[in-house]
Amino acid sequence: MTFREFEEKFFAFPVISVAEVEKAFPGFDRNALTRWQGKGYLEKIRQGYYRLTSRLLTGDADRFIVANRIYHPSYVSLQSAMRWYDFIPEGVFTVTSITTLKTTSFETPIGAFQYRNLKKELFFGYRLEKSGEFHFKIADPEKTMLDFLHLHPDAGNEDGLHELRLNVFELKEKINWEKMERYLSLFASKALKGRVELLKKFMMNHDVTD
């Protein structure tokens, strides 16, 4: 197999796993990956995952696809999902995700990826978003905020909510409170329930132009 054949097969992929290569090209010589890296054709993201340098990553969606793939099961949440839904104004340079595996992070040639652990019973409330030929998993707006308030208890007070510079208009537009309450009940946490009540009061007390 030539590199040209490899490139034609995987050009659309934001990230390529060795398993996918071996499935597409039985008998593939893994040493070719090292040679192609040396020539600058490929970039190693982490063990077992590569990207074509000729294929530019286009925005957050590509990075979210990579995040899902290189450590799974996982879904994008926390600050990255908050920015995706325009709940916060600042750009987020580390892709933040939830996983049932151990908490970890990766520094890669295409950016930083952080994963926070939640127990399996709380691994829910995400959707599939389409991007080109691929999809990525991202928390629903309601689960985004619950994940964040659960894992960042220091943000669940008036000062913490102010510091986030939350976009109240977008929160009011996108949060379904019936769904929020349903998800919240599955956490079975009085502390989290209190933080959600503070969030609700914060939204009620701040004009959408704040």
Residue, then its C-alpha position, 0 to 999 in steps of 0.5 A: m500500500t502506498f501513502r497515496e492510497f492511505e491518504e485517499k482512504f482516510f483524508a476525511f478523518p479528523v483522527i485515524s486509529v491503527a485499528e481502522v487502518e488494519k481493518a481497511f488494509p489487512g496485513f498493514d505494516r505498522n512501521a509505515l506509520t513511523r516512516w510517514q511521521g518522519k516524512g511529515y505526512l502524519e502526526k501522532i495524537r496519542q498511542g494508536y491515533y494519528r492524523l494526516t497533516s494535509r487535512l486541516l482541522t476545522g474548528d471545534a467540531d473536529r476537535f470534539i470528534v478527536a476528543n470522543r475517539i482518543y479516550h472512550p467512552s466519553y462525551v464533550s461537556l463542562q467548559s467546552a460544551m458551555r462555550w458551544y452553547d454560548f453559555i460563556p463568552e470566552g474561548v476554551f482552549t482545552v477540550t473538556s469531556i466526561t468519561t467513565l474511565k479515570t480522570t486524565s488529560f493529554e497534551t497533543p500536537i493539536g491541543a489539550f484534552q481533559y477528561r473528568n470521571l463520573k460514575k457509570e450511572l451518571f454517564f447520560g444526557y448527551r446527544l450526537e451532533k453531525s459534522g461532515e461525515f462524522h458525529f460527536k457526542i456532546a452533553d445536552p445543555e441541561k447536562t452540561m450545567l449539571d456536570f459543571l456544577h457537580l464537578h465545580p462546587d466552588a462555582g455553585n454560589e453567587d460569586g462563582l456564577h458571576e465570575l463565569r460571566l454566564n450568558v443568561f439569554e442563552l441559558k433561558e433559551k436553551i435550558n429545559w427546566e423539566k429535563m433539568e429536574r429529571y436529570l438532577s433527580l438521577f444525581a440524587s445529590k442535595a448539594l447539587k440540587g442547592r447549586v441548581e436552585l442558586l443558578k435558577k435564582f441567578m438567572m431570574n435576578h439578572d436581566v438578559t442584557d447583563 
